[in-house]
Amino acid sequence: GNRSGLLQKASHKGNVFKTYEGELVLNSLLNSTTAGPLSTEKFFFSVDNKQLGEKMREWEGKRVVVRYKEKKGSLPWRGDTRYIVDSIRVVE
């Protein structure tokens, strides 16, 4: 599948198996009188490719489109989530 939104968080973590983890903000409804979002939906995902994970860390804070595959569960060497991203591109 594909998801688009603001790449809010990108991290490289783990004790034995180091994985790249991301957090994408999908929706935000802005109130005209305040600067903050009223409602957000987050999409948590993992990246098992080192080069892609490093690019993701560079693009933190930008609008991106991610392409992912959904697995039946998570495995420690693949990441914390069942959503494994195989491509990320910045939306201009």
N, C-alpha and C positions, 0 to 999 in steps of 0.2 A: 504494500500500500504506500501511499504518499501522505505526508502531513506538511503543513506550512505554518510558520509563526515566528516568534521572536526566540532566538536561542538564548535563554536566560542563564543557563549554567552548563559548564563543560568541565569535567574533572577526570583525573587519572588516579585510580585508587585501587586498593587491595593489599592484603598481607602476603599471600602466596601467589595468587594469580592477579596480576595488574590488568585492569580493564578500564576502558574509557566509558564514562557515563554522561548522559546529557539530559537536559530538561528544556522542553519547548513550551512556550506560552501560546496556546492556540487562539483563544478569544479573550478580548477585553472590551468591556463596555465602559466608556468614559462618561462621567457626569460633567455637564458643561460648567458647573461651579467649582469642581475640584480637579486637581491634576492627577489623582490616582485612579486606578481601575476599580470598578465596583464588583466585577465578576470575572474570574479567569478560569480557564480549563488548562491543565498541564498534561503534557505527554512525556513520560519518562522512557528513555531508550538507552541501549548499549551499543558500542562500536567495538568490533573485534579486530579491526585493521589499524595498525599503528599509524600509518601515514594519514589516514582519514581522521583518526582521533586527534592528531596534532593540528590538522587543518581546522577541525571543529573548535579547538581551544583558541585558535587565532580569530575565529568568527563569532566568538561570544559577544552578545549584545546586538547582533545583526539579525535581520529577517532572512530566514532560510527556508528551503524546501528539502525535506529528507525523504528518502525512499527506504522502506524497511520490509523485513520479512518477520512474520509472527511465528514463534516456535511454541510448542506445547508447554514449555516450562523454562526456567533459567538454569544454567550450569555455571559453576564457579569460574571456569576458564573462559566462558563466553560473555559473562556480564551479569549484572544484578536483575535485569529485566528479561522478559520473553520477546521484546521487540529489538531486533538486530538491524541496525542501519547499515546499508551498503553504499549509499551515496548521499552527499550533501552539497547543495549549491546555494550561493547567496542570491537573494532576490534584489535586484537594483531598483 
